[in-house]
Amino acid sequence: MKRKTKQNLSKNISMKPKINFFKYPSLEPNRINSYEISQLLRNQDIDKVSAKLRKQARSISTSVSLTSGFFETLCSEIYGEQGFILDITTPKKNLNQAVQKSFFEWEHICCKYGVYDFGDYEEMILTALYRDGEAFIKLHKGDMLQIELIDAEDIDNDLTDESKHIYYGIEYDAEREMTPKAYYRLLKNGKYEVIPASEIIHIKKSSLSKQKRGVSKLASAIFDTHSKDKLKKAELDRARLASELTGFFTHKDEGSILGNVEYGDDGEIRQKEINLPESVQTGTFTFLEDGITPQFVEPHNPINMEYFLKSTDRDVARSLGLSYSTYTGDLREVNYSSIRQGTIAERRNFKRIQNFIKRKFHDEVFKRWMECELIAGRIKPSDYKQLIGHFTFKSQGWEYIDPVKEVNANKIAIGAGFKTITEVLREKGVELDDFMDELEKEKELVEKLREIKILKGEIDEQDQSAK
């Protein structure tokens, strides 16, 4: 009996179950969640749905007030009051100023059709990038460069021919399948204009390496935004109906057979006429017939409506890279610490967008502009070589949230060696060269003011020279 016991113990030890550390809940869902989890496996091709998402995004960008305001806020935060300003830093100061002036003048005549200026294109391209997910800029080269913004709808998403390496309106190189070769623009007559890729700047933020078309930044927020807007309108309609409908009348004998009838002179039964007031006037009483009772409509008071709206707005704001207070303009629950933390993260995102727009649009346009100027003989080849590596576009900075605290913090950081003056200026969107030039102008202004005071006799020239 003892031997059998030992054998049973050894058998139990050898059959000890193994623990699976990679047992993910989503791979073995219960019956309740199995359908929803299985739907996640049906991932659609992102390029096939981009056109539908673009149409939906365009609709809510104009019909929903907060979404419409988001685009205004975005352009304001990214471009500021003046947009991006060209800054050239070659050793030749006169060359820098001349080229900057020429480019500034070109910005007013850059449009192919003479309708928009460069500032208009900046805003339209940023809006298209967020709303449509992509922007197409056509470059017209001639005596001078001119640009045109092509609507994303015109680059036909439905045009696909694998035998010709055409996918969603874009033709790709046969050997290098990720390199665009031409873009097919759908014209009003139903024909296509084939535009070489060298004449197109296609700006998009890709989620996948092989993605052909851009996807709207609003894609993840479309359903939430639309649902919230519809619910809000429905609740407003209910509240309005409740306010316009004061109440109604009921008859006490409504359930009886002879409730609203009477006998006529001829002995026949007929419907009894009841005089009911159709309107209510303040300060007056109306006599009601026997059996008539007024029933007043209870005021509409939606439960948890505000919480739902706020929660949805927070989710949408997060998906767009904004703080809740910036997206909605609601500052009721904001204090210095929370708004500072939210603003820092928000501005870091804005700086990333600024750098992206500079790389993909401004830098490319300026290089093509210089090529046209070089061919036209307005820029020398030697100057062109210097200019191509010594230019940048300056973006705006932001005001301090709490000027006293932040200026003192910068002062301490500079004194301790943790920061430089140049770094502080760059955070404000000010270049060191411009700052030094302004200081020189300030010195001239101070000198002029001193001369005026001497002429007026307000100060003594000898005392000032001694100082």
Secondary structure, DSSP 8 states (H G I E B T S, - for coil): -HHHHHHHHHHHHHT-----TT--GGGS--TTTHHHHHHHT----HHHHHHHHHHHHHHHHHHSHHHHHHHHHHHHHHHTTT--EEEE--S-HHHHHHHHHHHHHHTTS-BTTSS--HHHHHHHHHHHHHHTSEEEEEEE-SSS-EEEEE-GGGB-TT--BGGGTEETTEEE-SSSTTSEEEEEEE-TTS-EEEEEGGGEEEEE--SSTT--S---TTGGGHHHHHHHHHHHHHHHHHHHHHHH--EEEEETTTTSTTSSEEE-TTS-EEE------S---TT------TTEEEEE------TTHHHHHHHHHHHHHHHHT--HHHHH---TT--HHHHHHHHHHHHHHHHHHHHHHIIIIIHHHHHHHHHHHHHTTSS-HHHHHHHTTSEEEE------SSHHHHHHHHHHHHHHTSS-HHHHHHHTT--HHHHHHHHHHHHHHHHHHHHHHHHHTSS-HHHHHH-
